[in-house]
């Protein structure tokens, strides 16, 4: 087993196809965000076979007059044949280490409630702002329905923690 980190420019075509196939395995109907956006990807490989995957994207959000550099963690998937062996935990840990090494204010992920402990093991905490909206623009935004988890990374984010929790937030397009 080997772990690799790629950008979209360095991602081999064969692995990129496997990433899309893995997305389609879990999300068979068309889903926004399944195209390969500009991002950093973490993969576990068994030879050349994709076992587990996580993606990290960066964007800027504006909230209550402040700009925040946000890193999103998404696409955390493990092939069904390899689940329950710790690969998801390892890939999240690796991606979280990378996130913490970046100069960002906050990191956010969206997940099913059943996966909260997977992320808590890497230091993520449940984000209690139920008024997060996503979409192409604020006018057509819709509520984010999955559980939201967060890392407060910068002193600015830590100082504004209560403001981030209290007021509605627009994240733009989800990842």
PyMOL commands that set and color helices and strands:
alter all, ss='L'
color gray80, all
select helices_A, chain A and resi 13-26+80-82+87-101+113-120+138-140+155-159+161-166
alter helices_A, ss='H'
color red, helices_A
select strands_A, chain A and resi 2-7+40-46+49-63+66-78+106-111+125-126+132-134+142-143+147-152+169-170
alter strands_A, ss='S'
color yellow, strands_A
deselect
rebuild
show_as cartoon
